[in-house]
């Protein structure tokens, strides 16, 4: 079975876990900077599943995502705000 099929079947479950992980990381501020890799590590899902789950959460208006470029370090950072 390929990874995309497995990920697709787990996306619904992963969505809830990713949301809970974002809640835990936000420490009641309802906002957090975290990478896809860090979300994958903390949730136990692959990076691909995390990306799909984040897209689903955005479409459901449960979170809002903003990306910003850290020029000095040379990468994008994701800033997530959980909907109230």
Backbone as a printed PyTorch tensor [residue, N CA C, xyz], in Angstrom:
tensor([[[  0.8540,  -1.1800,   0.0000],
         [  0.0000,   0.0000,   0.0000],
         [  0.8970,   1.2400,   0.0000]],

        [[  0.6050,   2.2070,  -0.8530],
         [  1.4600,   3.3860,  -0.9020],
         [  1.0870,   4.3920,   0.1860]],

        [[  1.9950,   5.3160,   0.4580],
         [  1.8310,   6.2690,   1.5480],
         [  0.6410,   7.1910,   1.3520]],

        [[  0.3850,   7.6400,   0.1230],
         [ -0.7110,   8.5770,  -0.1050],
         [ -2.0630,   7.9310,   0.1900]],

        [[ -2.2270,   6.6430,  -0.1380],
         [ -3.4760,   5.9460,   0.1740],
         [ -3.6450,   5.8270,   1.6800]],

        [[ -2.5690,   5.4430,   2.3530],
         [ -2.6100,   5.3130,   3.7980],
         [ -2.9080,   6.6580,   4.4470]],

        [[ -2.2590,   7.6890,   3.9660],
         [ -2.4650,   9.0230,   4.5150],
         [ -3.8960,   9.4840,   4.3020]],

        [[ -4.4430,   9.2600,   3.1200],
         [ -5.8120,   9.6800,   2.8260],
         [ -6.7980,   9.0260,   3.7700]],

        [[ -6.5850,   7.7590,   4.0680],
         [ -7.5030,   7.0620,   4.9580],
         [ -7.3540,   7.5160,   6.4040]],

        [[ -6.2120,   8.1040,   6.7500],
         [ -5.9760,   8.5480,   8.1260],
         [ -6.2030,  10.0390,   8.3250]],

        [[ -6.4460,  10.7740,   7.2600],
         [ -6.5320,  12.2320,   7.3630],
         [ -7.6110,  12.6810,   8.3370]],

        [[ -8.7630,  12.0280,   8.3040],
         [ -9.8450,  12.4270,   9.2110],
         [ -9.4180,  12.2880,  10.6650]],

        [[ -8.8190,  11.1510,  11.0060],
         [ -8.3410,  10.9190,  12.3690],
         [ -7.1960,  11.8740,  12.7070]],

        [[ -6.2880,  12.0650,  11.7610],
         [ -5.1360,  12.9340,  11.9810],
         [ -5.5710,  14.3740,  12.2340]],

        [[ -6.6500,  14.8000,  11.6100],
         [ -7.1250,  16.1740,  11.7640],
         [ -7.3980,  16.5030,  13.2280]],

        [[ -8.0750,  15.6290,  13.9170],
         [ -8.3580,  15.8440,  15.3380],
         [ -7.1000,  15.8420,  16.1820]],

        [[ -6.1930,  14.9200,  15.8810],
         [ -4.9460,  14.8290,  16.6370],
         [ -4.0870,  16.0680,  16.4070]],

        [[ -4.0180,  16.5330,  15.1780],
         [ -3.2270,  17.7310,  14.8670],
         [ -3.8250,  18.9490,  15.5710]],

        [[ -5.1340,  19.0630,  15.5740],
         [ -5.7650,  20.1870,  16.2690],
         [ -5.4370,  20.1460,  17.7650]],

        [[ -5.5220,  18.9660,  18.3660],
         [ -5.1880,  18.8220,  19.7870],
         [ -3.7220,  19.1600,  20.0520]],

        [[ -2.8560,  18.7450,  19.1440],
         [ -1.4340,  19.0570,  19.2880],
         [ -1.2050,  20.5620,  19.2230]],

        [[ -1.8710,  21.2440,  18.2910],
         [ -1.7570,  22.7030,  18.2070],
         [ -2.2790,  23.3690,  19.4750]],

        [[ -3.3740,  22.8500,  20.0240],
         [ -3.9140,  23.3940,  21.2770],
         [ -2.9030,  23.2600,  22.4060]],

        [[ -2.2840,  22.0990,  22.5100],
         [ -1.2970,  21.8620,  23.5730],
         [ -0.0890,  22.7850,  23.4270]],

        [[  0.3570,  22.9720,  22.2020],
         [  1.5220,  23.8190,  21.9620],
         [  1.2330,  25.2980,  22.1460]],

        [[ -0.0200,  25.6830,  21.9920],
         [ -0.3610,  27.1080,  22.0760],
         [ -0.4170,  27.6270,  23.5040]],

        [[ -0.4680,  26.7530,  24.4960],
         [ -0.4800,  27.1680,  25.9000],
         [ -1.5400,  28.2260,  26.1980]],

        [[ -2.7360,  28.0150,  25.7410],
         [ -3.8810,  28.8950,  25.9800],
         [ -3.7700,  30.2750,  25.3320]],

        [[ -2.8090,  30.4710,  24.4540],
         [ -2.7080,  31.7460,  23.7420],
         [ -3.4530,  31.6900,  22.4220]],

        [[ -3.8310,  30.4930,  22.0000],
         [ -4.5340,  30.2490,  20.7420],
         [ -3.6920,  30.5880,  19.5200]],

        [[ -2.3670,  30.6750,  19.6990],
         [ -1.4620,  30.9320,  18.5820],
         [ -0.1330,  30.2420,  18.8570]],

        [[  0.4870,  29.7390,  17.7780],
         [  1.7500,  29.0190,  17.9610],
         [  2.5460,  29.0060,  16.6580]],

        [[  3.8700,  29.1330,  16.7650],
         [  4.7830,  28.9060,  15.6580],
         [  5.2370,  27.4630,  15.7600]],

        [[  5.0230,  26.6810,  14.7110],
         [  5.4780,  25.2900,  14.7240],
         [  5.6210,  24.8100,  13.2830]],

        [[  6.6070,  23.9640,  13.0510],
         [  6.8400,  23.4380,  11.7040],
         [  6.0200,  22.1790,  11.4730]],

        [[  5.8630,  21.8370,  10.2030],
         [  5.1980,  20.5770,   9.8710],
         [  5.9740,  19.3980,  10.4680]],

        [[  7.2980,  19.4770,  10.4210],
         [  8.1180,  18.3840,  10.9600],
         [  7.8940,  18.2140,  12.4580]],

        [[  7.7910,  19.3200,  13.1660],
         [  7.5580,  19.2450,  14.6110],
         [  6.1670,  18.6880,  14.9050]],

        [[  5.1720,  19.1140,  14.1400],
         [  3.8230,  18.5630,  14.3150],
         [  3.8140,  17.0640,  14.0300]],

        [[  4.5490,  16.6510,  13.0180],
         [  4.6260,  15.2280,  12.6820],
         [  5.2620,  14.4460,  13.8320]],

        [[  6.3380,  14.9620,  14.3580],
         [  7.0340,  14.2860,  15.4500],
         [  6.1440,  14.1750,  16.6920]],

        [[  5.4640,  15.2530,  17.0320],
         [  4.6440,  15.2610,  18.2490],
         [  3.3340,  14.4780,  18.1010]],

        [[  2.8090,  14.4030,  16.8790],
         [  1.5200,  13.7320,  16.6770],
         [  1.6660,  12.2590,  16.3110]],

        [[  2.8250,  11.8820,  15.7730],
         [  3.0210,  10.5030,  15.3540],
         [  2.5690,  10.2240,  13.9310]],

        [[  2.1560,  11.2520,  13.1990],
         [  1.7500,  11.1060,  11.8060],
         [  2.8760,  11.5710,  10.9030]],

        [[  2.8290,  11.1460,   9.6530],
         [  3.8430,  11.5700,   8.6880],
         [  3.6490,  13.0540,   8.3600]],

        [[  4.6900,  13.6520,   7.8270],
         [  4.6260,  15.0580,   7.4290],
         [  3.5290,  15.2620,   6.3850]],

        [[  3.3830,  14.3050,   5.4730],
         [  2.3480,  14.3870,   4.4400],
         [  0.9550,  14.4050,   5.0590]],

        [[  0.7270,  13.5510,   6.0470],
         [ -0.5700,  13.5300,   6.7310],
         [ -0.8140,  14.8330,   7.4860]],

        [[  0.2390,  15.3690,   8.0970],
         [  0.1160,  16.6290,   8.8320],
         [ -0.3010,  17.7480,   7.8850]],

        [[  0.3230,  17.8210,   6.7270],
         [ -0.0120,  18.8600,   5.7510],
         [ -1.4680,  18.7300,   5.3120]],

        [[ -1.9160,  17.5040,   5.0460],
         [ -3.3200,  17.2810,   4.6540],
         [ -4.2720,  17.6690,   5.7790]],

        [[ -3.9190,  17.3180,   7.0020],
         [ -4.7720,  17.6350,   8.1500],
         [ -4.8490,  19.1440,   8.3720]],

        [[ -3.7250,  19.8370,   8.2220],
         [ -3.7140,  21.2920,   8.3810],
         [ -4.5970,  21.9380,   7.3140]],

        [[ -4.4940,  21.4780,   6.0810],
         [ -5.3490,  22.0070,   5.0060],
         [ -6.8190,  21.7990,   5.3380]],

        [[ -7.1480,  20.6350,   5.8710],
         [ -8.5290,  20.3330,   6.2480],
         [ -9.0060,  21.2550,   7.3710]],

        [[ -8.1530,  21.4880,   8.3660],
         [ -8.5040,  22.3850,   9.4740],
         [ -8.7210,  23.8120,   8.9840]],

        [[ -7.9180,  24.2310,   8.0210],
         [ -8.0820,  25.5750,   7.4530],
         [ -9.4140,  25.6710,   6.7050]],

        [[ -9.7290,  24.6620,   5.9110],
         [-11.0090,  24.6570,   5.1830],
         [-12.2050,  24.6380,   6.1250]],

        [[-12.0390,  24.0280,   7.2890],
         [-13.1080,  23.9690,   8.2900],
         [-13.1480,  25.2350,   9.1470]],

        [[-12.2280,  26.1570,   8.9020],
         [-12.1210,  27.4130,   9.6600],
         [-11.8610,  27.1700,  11.1420]],

        [[-11.1960,  26.0670,  11.4540],
         [-10.8250,  25.7770,  12.8420],
         [ -9.4840,  26.3900,  13.1980]],

        [[ -8.6500,  26.6270,  12.1680],
         [ -7.3710,  27.3080,  12.3660],
         [ -7.1360,  28.2590,  11.1970]],

        [[ -6.2440,  29.2040,  11.4390],
         [ -5.7890,  30.1220,  10.4030],
         [ -4.2690,  30.0100,  10.3740]],

        [[ -3.6970,  29.9720,   9.1800],
         [ -2.2580,  29.7980,   9.0420],
         [ -1.6590,  30.9680,   8.3070]],

        [[ -0.5300,  31.4270,   8.8290],
         [  0.2220,  32.4890,   8.2020],
         [  1.6650,  32.0090,   8.0850]],

        [[  2.2800,  32.2130,   6.9640],
         [  3.6860,  31.8440,   6.7890],
         [  4.5200,  33.1100,   6.7280]],

        [[  5.6750,  33.0460,   7.3460],
         [  6.5810,  34.1750,   7.2500],
         [  7.9780,  33.6500,   6.9550]],

        [[  8.7150,  34.4090,   6.2190],
         [ 10.0520,  34.0110,   5.8010],
         [ 11.0720,  34.5480,   6.7960]],

        [[ 11.8900,  33.6390,   7.3090],
         [ 13.0070,  34.0340,   8.1580],
         [ 14.2280,  34.1080,   7.2500]],

        [[ 14.5370,  35.3050,   6.7800],
         [ 15.5890,  35.5020,   5.7870],
         [ 16.9470,  35.0760,   6.3330]],

        [[ 17.2150,  35.4090,   7.5790],
         [ 18.5120,  35.0750,   8.1660],
         [ 18.7350,  33.5640,   8.2220]],

        [[ 17.7050,  32.8150,   8.5760],
         [ 17.8410,  31.3660,   8.7110],
         [ 17.4950,  30.6320,   7.4190]],

        [[ 16.8400,  31.3220,   6.4830],
         [ 16.5680,  30.7640,   5.1760],
         [ 15.4360,  29.7610,   5.1060]],

        [[ 14.3880,  29.9520,   5.8820],
         [ 13.2390,  29.0540,   5.7930],
         [ 11.9530,  29.7780,   6.1450]],

        [[ 10.8380,  29.1320,   5.8230],
         [  9.5210,  29.6630,   6.1670],
         [  9.1010,  29.1330,   7.5280]],

        [[  8.4620,  29.9720,   8.3030],
         [  7.8810,  29.5430,   9.5770],
         [  6.3720,  29.6450,   9.4510]],

        [[  5.6850,  28.6890,  10.0330],
         [  4.2270,  28.6970,  10.0190],
         [  3.7110,  29.1790,  11.3610]],

        [[  2.7860,  30.1120,  11.2960],
         [  2.1500,  30.6670,  12.4950],
         [  0.6860,  30.2590,  12.4280]],

        [[  0.2280,  29.5220,  13.4280],
         [ -1.1480,  29.0320,  13.4640],
         [ -1.9210,  29.7410,  14.5520]],

        [[ -3.1460,  30.1430,  14.2210],
         [ -4.0650,  30.7290,  15.1870],
         [ -5.2910,  29.8490,  15.2250]],

        [[ -5.6330,  29.3710,  16.4100],
         [ -6.8010,  28.5230,  16.5740],
         [ -8.0380,  29.3980,  16.6680]],

        [[ -9.0680,  29.0340,  15.9450],
         [-10.3180,  29.7930,  15.9560],
         [-10.9670,  29.6700,  17.3310]],

        [[-11.5460,  30.7470,  17.7630],
         [-12.1770,  30.7620,  19.0870],
         [-13.5330,  30.0880,  19.0750]]])
